[in-house]
Amino acid sequence: MIECHCVKCGHKLDAILFSPSKLFVKCPICSTLHLIKLSDAELSIKVKKLTQTSISSTKT
């Protein structure tokens, strides 16, 4: 999951991969739906960071 914030209320959101270049997010507080489009480069960087975070958290 990728960290982002709701544009309506500012609540921290967990973004779920919807397609290779998009994230579909629903705010649990105000129920606003967000569709975030990422370039290939941005998605690659975010997925790489997410993978590294997951690996480091399983090592500890």
Secondary structure, 3 states (H helix, E strand, C coil): CEEEECCCCCCEEEEEEEECCEEEEECCCCCCEEEEECCHHHHHHHHHHHHHHHHHHHHC
